[in-house]
Amino acid sequence: MRTSIATVSLSGSLTEKLTAAARAGFDGVEIFENDLLASPLSPEEIRARTADLGLRIDLYQPMRDIEAVPEDEFERNLRRARHKFALMERLGADTVLVCSSVSPLAVDDDALAAGQLSALADVARDFGIRVAYEALAWGRHVNTYDHAWRVVEAAGHPALGTCLDSFHILARGSDPKGVEDIPGEKIFFLQLADAPLMAMDVLQWSRHYRCFPGQGGFDLAGLLGHVMRAGYRGPLSLEVFNDVFRQAEAGPTAVDAQRSLLVLQEAAGLAAPPAPVVPTGVSFAELVTPDAEPVSAVLGALGFTRTARHRSKPVDLWQQGEARVLLNTGPQARRDGTALAAVGLESPDPAGAARRAEALLAPVLPRRRAPEDAPLDAVAAPDGTELFFCATDRPELPGWTQDFERTDELPAPSGAPGGSAAGPVERIDHLALTQPWHQFDEAALFHRSVLGLAAQESVDVADPYGLHRSRAVTDTGGSVRIALGVGPGPADDGARSQHIALATADVVAAARRFRAAGGRLLPIPANYYDDLAARYEFTDGELATYRELGILYDRDAEGEFRHCWTETVGRVFFELVQRDGGYRGYGAVNAPVRLAAQHASRPVR
């Protein structure tokens, strides 16, 4: 189907918005009046610009407070409308959005509203324009889609139809099944927006918290199904009012918007992109660093050994059990220290995963490799992290480990170096990636749609300097867990922390081994343990051990969780985690303590 986007959904000047929409693959745009008024281009120049970009102006909006008003006020409205219709002729736009009135002059009289809308449509028809009447969820008298349709039906004018807006329908809890009773040819336009489920004033909800399909809690696929069964054949258009999107760069936002429509069409059975290939594990985490010594010391203290080196790149493989960390000292290393730059995801079908990603506008990244290097496709997540689709030690597929030459050091087996069986690291339990503040929703949609991971509910975490949000994405078995977070605001973008959580069967033994090897664990305030003693009962000496080592504790109905953190190196720190029973969380209740401790441990500059 054709896709369109309202210019109000993107940041920047009108020219920048049009360019972003075209590059993202949209077929058309809705021109929002404020964008036109602020543009130095004439309507004719805007018309030419959109045509040059391959775009069609699908809608001009909005026209407000037209109907069900006293006659003298309506005459003034018609005068205003004639000017707007003449402007639309110059733009080359043939459909105008008329919102249900919120004017205090409007009266509760459907017959009057229908008659005045019919008169408006008469004027519009003279200009070759159609009128799409939309029920605002906060309209003074008309605030539901079925009421708007009754008014349109009563008017009976061929140039008058209805505009359906998913937010206005679903935010009021209206049953969308009734959409199927509207003749498809009378649905002149369809606007789509998702939103988080919130208990707040519907106007403020609409103006600030709309988001793209798949990023909120509305059943847009169900609504779209009803609209299509009614016979609608127009474009799928996004109208999203969002404070964050309007401050983010227009290009990436437009790509995310187009991806959301591709996924929505797939969910509604209107498109069939390559099926998702859900990753089955984490093959590796790759750190880039200008100085390998500090992070190498941490890895060594954790029990990792340097087992191999890439044959043609300055990349070392550190391994313990099934946990693998690549340490890259190449030219892409950040000056501000160690950072998590890439993640290898074990894939049942790496080529299929790449096809899915490309179909959803996440193209395979260009990559320099020697002729003998294994082919390894990667895509970029919204935060820039490279995601590789891997096959590890599977003879039927090219394997990335073939590019590495073994060193004389041996990997740590299920036991610590030197033969000790104490607290082995078994695998990577999860990865935590803090996103740029304007890409949190985009990241969740990306990981869910491109990778096929399931998104859990968002969690708010208190920080001494604001509020962090976190949302985990995971496969059904918990083999892949990625916690996506966002800091309190844009000022945190330059110091976004990332961490690698390592699974162990005995976190106490692993923490003792780490400290004995010279590692430094994050110190935790004594007050935390006093509170822990009030909340839970522990065996003799257990809480004292946790206090000594800085281990934190959580419990739910399914099991228990014990964890501790190393101090941060550059932007990265490590977490040792022990899951017992069926615990599937991440210790979110302890995150405020961790954040405060990390702030306290930062050096004063």
Backbone hydrogen bonds, N-H to C=O, Kabsch-Sander energy under -0.5 kcal/mol:
donor,donor_aa,acceptor,acceptor_aa,energy
4,S,236,L,-2.5
5,I,28,G,-1.0
6,A,238,L,-3.2
7,T,30,E,-2.7
9,S,6,A,-2.1
10,L,7,T,-1.5
17,K,13,S,-2.4
18,L,14,L,-2.6
19,T,15,T,-2.3
20,A,16,E,-2.4
21,A,17,K,-2.4
22,A,18,L,-2.3
23,R,19,T,-2.5
24,A,20,A,-1.7
25,G,22,A,-1.4
26,F,21,A,-2.3
27,D,3,T,-2.0
28,G,3,T,-1.6
29,V,56,R,-2.2
30,E,5,I,-1.9
31,I,29,V,-0.6
31,I,59,L,-2.6
32,F,30,E,-0.7
33,E,61,Q,-2.7
35,D,32,F,-1.1
36,L,32,F,-1.5
37,L,33,E,-2.7
38,A,34,N,-1.7
39,S,36,L,-1.3
46,I,42,S,-2.5
47,R,43,P,-2.4
48,A,44,E,-2.2
49,R,45,E,-2.5
50,T,46,I,-2.6
51,A,47,R,-1.9
52,D,48,A,-2.6
53,L,49,R,-1.6
54,G,51,A,-1.4
55,L,50,T,-3.1
56,R,27,D,-1.4
58,D,29,V,-2.1
58,D,56,R,-1.1
59,L,29,V,-1.1
60,Y,95,T,-2.2
61,Q,31,I,-2.2
63,M,97,L,-2.2
64,R,62,P,-0.5
66,I,99,C,-0.5
74,F,70,P,-2.4
75,E,71,E,-2.3
76,R,72,D,-1.5
77,N,73,E,-2.0
78,L,74,F,-2.5
79,R,75,E,-2.0
80,R,76,R,-2.2
81,A,77,N,-2.6
82,R,78,L,-2.5
83,H,79,R,-1.6
84,K,80,R,-2.0
85,F,81,A,-3.0
86,A,82,R,-2.2
87,L,83,H,-1.9
88,M,84,K,-2.5
89,E,85,F,-2.0
90,R,86,A,-1.6
91,L,87,L,-1.9
92,G,88,M,-2.1
93,A,88,M,-2.0
94,D,57,I,-0.6
96,V,130,R,-2.4
97,L,60,Y,-2.3
98,V,96,V,-0.6
98,V,132,A,-2.7
99,C,63,M,-2.0
99,C,97,L,-0.5
100,S,134,E,-2.3
106,A,103,S,-1.3
107,V,68,A,-2.6
109,D,107,V,-1.8
113,A,109,D,-2.5
114,A,110,D,-2.9
115,G,111,A,-2.3
116,Q,112,L,-2.5
117,L,113,A,-2.4
118,S,114,A,-2.1
119,A,115,G,-2.0
120,L,116,Q,-2.3
121,A,117,L,-2.4
122,D,118,S,-1.8
123,V,119,A,-1.7
124,A,120,L,-2.6
125,R,121,A,-2.6
126,D,122,D,-1.2
127,F,123,V,-0.7
127,F,124,A,-1.4
128,G,125,R,-1.5
129,I,124,A,-2.3
130,R,94,D,-2.9
131,V,159,A,-3.2
132,A,96,V,-3.0
132,A,130,R,-0.5
133,Y,131,V,-0.7
133,Y,161,G,-2.7
134,E,98,V,-2.8
136,L,134,E,-0.8
139,G,136,L,-2.1
140,R,101,S,-2.6
141,H,101,S,-0.6
143,N,141,H,-0.7
148,A,144,T,-2.2
149,W,145,Y,-2.2
150,R,146,D,-1.9
151,V,147,H,-1.9
152,V,148,A,-2.3
153,E,149,W,-3.2
154,A,150,R,-2.2
155,A,151,V,-1.9
156,G,152,V,-1.9
160,L,157,H,-1.8
161,G,131,V,-2.8
162,T,186,K,-2.9
163,C,133,Y,-2.4
164,L,189,F,-2.4
166,S,191,Q,-2.6
169,I,165,D,-1.9
170,L,166,S,-2.9
171,A,167,F,-2.9
173,G,170,L,-1.1
174,S,169,I,-1.9
178,G,175,D,-1.1
179,V,176,P,-2.0
180,E,177,K,-1.7
181,D,178,G,-1.8
182,I,179,V,-2.1
184,G,230,A,-1.3
186,K,183,P,-1.9
187,I,184,G,-1.3
188,F,162,T,-1.7
188,F,186,K,-1.1
189,F,162,T,-1.3
191,Q,164,L,-3.2
192,L,237,S,-3.3
194,D,211,C,-3.1
198,M,196,P,-0.7
200,M,198,M,-0.9
205,W,201,D,-2.5
206,S,202,V,-2.3
207,R,203,L,-2.5
208,H,204,Q,-1.5
209,Y,205,W,-1.9
210,R,206,S,-0.6
210,R,241,F,-1.4
211,C,194,D,-2.5
215,Q,212,F,-2.2
217,G,195,A,-3.0
220,L,218,F,-1.5
223,L,219,D,-1.7
224,L,220,L,-3.0
225,G,221,A,-2.0
226,H,222,G,-1.7
227,V,223,L,-2.2
228,M,224,L,-2.6
229,R,225,G,-2.1
230,A,226,H,-1.3
231,G,227,V,-0.5
231,G,228,M,-1.1
232,Y,227,V,-1.7
236,L,2,R,-2.6
237,S,190,L,-1.5
237,S,235,P,-0.7
238,L,4,S,-1.9
239,E,192,L,-1.7
241,F,239,E,-0.5
242,N,240,V,-0.7
243,D,208,H,-1.1
246,R,242,N,-1.9
247,Q,244,V,-1.6
248,A,244,V,-0.9
248,A,245,F,-0.6
253,T,249,E,-1.5
254,A,250,A,-2.5
255,V,251,G,-1.9
256,D,252,P,-2.4
257,A,253,T,-2.3
258,Q,254,A,-2.4
259,R,255,V,-2.6
260,S,256,D,-2.1
261,L,257,A,-1.5
262,L,258,Q,-2.0
263,V,259,R,-2.4
264,L,260,S,-2.1
265,Q,261,L,-2.5
266,E,262,L,-1.8
267,A,263,V,-2.5
268,A,264,L,-2.0
269,G,266,E,-1.3
270,L,265,Q,-3.1
271,A,265,Q,-1.1
278,V,276,P,-0.7
280,T,346,E,-2.7
281,G,346,E,-0.7
283,S,281,G,-0.6
283,S,344,G,-2.5
284,F,344,G,-1.1
285,A,324,R,-1.6
286,E,342,A,-3.1
287,L,285,A,-0.6
287,L,326,L,-3.4
288,V,339,A,-2.6
289,T,328,N,-2.4
295,V,291,D,-0.6
296,S,292,A,-2.5
297,A,293,E,-2.2
298,V,294,P,-1.6
299,L,295,V,-2.7
300,G,296,S,-2.7
301,A,297,A,-2.2
302,L,298,V,-1.9
303,G,299,L,-0.6
303,G,300,G,-1.1
304,F,299,L,-2.5
305,T,319,Q,-1.7
307,T,305,T,-0.9
307,T,317,L,-2.3
308,A,317,L,-1.4
309,R,405,E,-2.3
310,H,315,V,-2.9
311,R,403,D,-2.5
315,V,313,K,-2.4
316,D,327,L,-2.4
317,L,308,A,-3.3
318,W,316,D,-0.6
318,W,325,V,-3.1
319,Q,305,T,-2.4
320,Q,323,A,-2.2
321,G,412,A,-2.3
322,E,426,E,-3.2
323,A,320,Q,-2.4
324,R,322,E,-0.5
325,V,318,W,-2.9
326,L,285,A,-2.6
327,L,316,D,-2.7
328,N,287,L,-3.4
328,N,326,L,-0.6
329,T,314,P,-2.4
329,T,327,L,-0.5
333,A,330,G,-1.8
337,G,334,R,-1.2
339,A,288,V,-2.2
341,A,286,E,-2.2
341,A,339,A,-0.8
342,A,286,E,-1.5
343,V,386,E,-2.8
344,G,284,F,-2.9
345,L,343,V,-0.6
345,L,388,F,-3.4
346,E,281,G,-2.5
346,E,344,G,-0.5
347,S,390,C,-3.0
353,A,349,D,-2.5
354,A,350,P,-2.0
355,R,351,A,-2.0
356,R,352,G,-2.2
357,A,353,A,-2.2
358,E,354,A,-2.4
359,A,355,R,-2.2
360,L,356,R,-1.3
361,L,358,E,-1.5
362,A,357,A,-2.7
365,L,378,A,-3.3
373,D,370,A,-1.9
379,V,387,L,-2.0
381,A,379,V,-0.5
381,A,385,T,-3.0
384,G,381,A,-2.4
386,E,341,A,-2.6
387,L,379,V,-3.3
388,F,343,V,-2.8
388,F,386,E,-0.6
389,F,377,D,-2.4
390,C,345,L,-3.0
390,C,388,F,-0.7
393,D,391,A,-0.6
397,L,394,R,-2.3
400,W,391,A,-0.7
402,Q,399,G,-1.3
403,D,400,W,-1.6
404,F,401,T,-1.6
405,E,309,R,-3.0
407,T,307,T,-2.6
412,A,319,Q,-1.1
415,G,413,P,-3.0
416,A,420,S,-1.7
419,G,416,A,-1.2
420,S,417,P,-0.6
426,E,424,P,-0.5
426,E,503,A,-3.1
427,R,503,A,-0.8
429,D,427,R,-0.7
429,D,501,A,-2.2
430,H,501,A,-1.1
431,L,481,R,-2.0
432,A,499,H,-2.7
433,L,431,L,-0.5
433,L,483,A,-2.5
434,T,432,A,-0.5
434,T,497,S,-1.1
435,Q,433,L,-0.5
435,Q,485,G,-4.3
439,Q,436,P,-2.5
443,A,439,Q,-2.5
444,A,440,F,-1.9
445,L,441,D,-2.2
446,F,442,E,-2.5
447,H,443,A,-2.5
448,R,444,A,-1.8
449,S,445,L,-3.0
450,V,446,F,-2.5
451,L,446,F,-0.9
452,G,448,R,-0.6
453,L,447,H,-1.8
454,A,474,T,-3.0
456,Q,472,A,-3.1
459,V,470,S,-3.1
461,V,468,H,-3.8
463,D,466,G,-2.8
466,G,463,D,-1.8
468,H,461,V,-3.4
469,R,486,V,-2.0
470,S,459,V,-2.5
471,R,484,L,-3.0
473,V,482,I,-2.7
474,T,454,A,-2.2
475,D,480,V,-1.5
478,G,475,D,-1.0
482,I,473,V,-2.6
483,A,431,L,-3.2
484,L,471,R,-2.6
484,L,482,I,-0.7
485,G,433,L,-2.3
486,V,469,R,-2.2
487,G,435,Q,-0.6
492,D,489,G,-1.9
493,D,490,P,-1.9
495,A,492,D,-1.3
496,R,493,D,-1.0
498,Q,571,R,-2.5
499,H,432,A,-2.3
500,I,573,F,-1.7
501,A,430,H,-2.9
501,A,499,H,-0.5
502,L,575,E,-3.8
503,A,427,R,-2.5
504,T,577,V,-2.4
505,A,424,P,-0.7
510,A,506,D,-2.2
511,A,507,V,-2.6
512,R,508,V,-2.5
513,R,509,A,-2.4
514,F,510,A,-2.2
515,R,511,A,-2.4
516,A,512,R,-2.7
517,A,513,R,-1.6
518,G,515,R,-1.7
519,G,514,F,-2.6
521,L,519,G,-0.5
522,L,565,W,-3.4
528,Y,525,P,-1.1
529,Y,525,P,-0.7
529,Y,526,A,-0.5
530,D,526,A,-1.7
531,D,527,N,-2.0
532,L,528,Y,-2.1
533,A,529,Y,-2.1
534,A,530,D,-1.0
535,R,531,D,-1.3
536,Y,532,L,-2.3
542,E,539,T,-2.0
543,L,539,T,-0.6
545,T,541,G,-1.8
546,Y,542,E,-2.0
547,R,543,L,-2.6
548,E,544,A,-2.3
549,L,545,T,-2.1
550,G,546,Y,-1.8
551,I,546,Y,-2.0
552,L,563,H,-3.5
554,D,561,F,-2.3
556,D,559,G,-2.5
560,E,580,D,-1.8
561,F,554,D,-2.7
562,R,578,Q,-2.0
563,H,552,L,-2.0
564,C,576,L,-1.6
566,T,574,F,-2.8
567,E,520,R,-1.9
569,V,572,V,-3.6
570,G,568,T,-0.5
571,R,338,T,-3.0
571,R,569,V,-0.7
572,V,569,V,-2.4
573,F,498,Q,-1.6
575,E,500,I,-2.3
576,L,564,C,-2.5
577,V,502,L,-2.7
577,V,575,E,-0.5
578,Q,562,R,-2.7
580,D,560,E,-2.6
582,G,558,E,-2.8
583,Y,580,D,-0.9
590,N,587,G,-1.9
591,A,588,A,-1.3
594,R,590,N,-2.1
595,L,591,A,-2.9
596,A,592,P,-2.2
597,A,593,V,-2.4
598,Q,594,R,-2.5
599,H,595,L,-2.3
600,A,596,A,-2.3
601,S,597,A,-1.7
602,R,598,Q,-0.7
602,R,599,H,-0.8
